[in-house]
Amino acid sequence: MRRISLIIFAIIFSTAHAEETKSPDELYNEGIKKLNGGAFREDPDKAIEIFRKIIEFYPESEYAVLAEIGIGDAYYKKKEFLSAVEVYRGFYEKKPDYEKADYILFRIGECFYRLTPSYDRDLTPAQNGILYLNTLIKKYPSSQYREKAEKMVKELKNKLSKRELMIGEFYLKRGDIGSAEKHFEHLLEISDDPSLREKAEKYLKRIRE
């Protein structure tokens, strides 16, 4: 039994040592292959495992920075958007002026966009998405991600506007005019949808007559 235990320990040690002797760029390229190759579908956590080894073995390397982004990308690709947000947001908070910060902001916003439910549910993810996407748009006006970011902001605002209309109508039916008015006014502040704005304006006109 002792002999078997020693053999297992030797195998584990030799495997860990082999990984540690690989250069950070070798490990990073291996992680990227796992992330982008067909093997990702079979073992989606392998890329994350490799990227974490880079951070563990080479924390001061430039590849440790890339590996952290790689972990976020892997979670995104797995559609684990909350985990991806946690990684991306943690990275951005540490390195807000990183050369690819526009990509990080875009990914955070996109994750929140994908986490946003229908307008009759809690739309906190939509509000968070708008916050990060607008930061991208304002901070990096020439970014290649700007056009997609603007499109997502428009869609998220549309959901928020529909929710404001729904809540405003709810309060109006209950006779809570003050609350209804606030929601219709907020709709006009955030929406550029002609049909939604027209409905809100009609309600406000009726309230104020």
Summary of the structure (lengths in Angstrom):
residues: 209
radius of gyration: 24.2
end to end distance: 89.3
largest distance: 90.6
contacts: 639
relative contact order: 0.06
helix: 81%
strand: 0%
